[in-house]
Amino acid sequence: QVQLVESGGGLVQAGNSLRLSCAASGRTFSIGRTGWFRQAPGKEREYVAAINWSGGNTYYADSVKGRFTISRDNAKNTVYLQMNSLKPEDTAVYYCAASRFASGLYDYWGQGTQVTVSS
């Protein structure tokens, strides 16, 4: 079992930056991929970015490509999401998730951290 805890959310003005952190604990050796998702009020959850735990390959949704950067520190069991040039449309609860090796499904989820971008 893996536990995930997000932090770093807050209220910022459009154009500013935030960095989210996701600390993993438990059976972290079983993690194959870690991703970030977000859910805005009245909207369904959407994929934001992902990174392979070992290889470091990264993937981004078109809506954040060029503005967001996902990275990880395996020694600290932590994944980060650097968010630059934030827009009001980025306002959402951001969730960290992890999948097991050779799986495309995200089995582990954090509780989320609120990001609010004012216009």
N, C-alpha and C positions, 0 to 999 in steps of 0.2 A: 504494500500500500504506500502511496505517496501523498504527502500533504503539501499544499501550495498556499503561500501568503503573499498578497500583493501590497505594495505601498508606493507612495510618491504622488498620488493624485492630489488635485486641488483646483483652485479657481485662478485662471489666468486670462489676460487680454489676448485678443486675436493677434497673431504674429509672434507671440512669445513661445517659449519652449518648456517642456516638462520631461523628466525622466522617470519612468516607472520601473520598479524592481519587483521580482518574483522570487522569493526564497523557497526552495524545495527541501523537504526532509522526508525521512522514512527510507523506503527502498529506491533511492535515487539511481542506483546502478541499473535499474530496469528501464529507465527513461530512454526512449528513442528519439523523440522530438518534443519540443516545447513551443507553444504558440500563444498568441494574444488574440482575444476576441473582444468585441464591444457590443453593447446594447443600449440604444437610445430610448427615451420614453415613447411608448406606443409602437416601437419597432421590434423586429426580431433580431436575435443575435447575429452578428456578421463577423466573418474572418478578417483579421487585420494583418498578421505576420506570423511566421514560424521559422524555427531554426533547428537543425539536427543537433542532438546533444553531443555527438562525437565528431562528425565531419565538419560541422559549421556551415553547411549550405543554408542559405536564407531564401525566404519566399515572402512576397508582399502582395497585398491587394492593390489594384490599380488606384484606388482612392487615396492611398497613403504613399505610394511609390515616389521616391525622391524627397520625401519629407520625414519619414520615419525610418529608424534603423534599429534592428533587433540584434542583440549580441548576448553572449553567455560567458560566465566564468565558472568552469567546471569545478575548480578547487573550492569555490564558495557555494556551489550548488545554487547559483543565482542566474536568472536571465533578466535582461534589461530591454526596455523599449524607449529609445530616445525619440521624442516627438518635437519636431521643429516646425516653424511656420504654421502654428495651430490655427484652425478655423472654427467658427461656431458649429459647423457641421460635425466636428470631432467630439462634441459634447456627448458623453455616454458613460456608462459604467464599464470599466475595462477589466476583463478577466484573463487570468493566466491559466493555461491548460497544458497537460502533458499526455503523451501517448507512449505505449510500450513499443519495444523493438518490433520491426516488421509489421506495424499496425498503422492504418490511416485513421483510426478512431481515437478521439481524445477521451480517456477514461478518468482522468483526474482534473479537478477544477478548484480554483481558489474562490474566495468569497467576493472578490471584486473591489475596485477602488474607483471613486467618482472623479471624473475629469470634466470640468465645466469651463468653456471658453466663451468669454463675453465679447460682444461685437463693439 
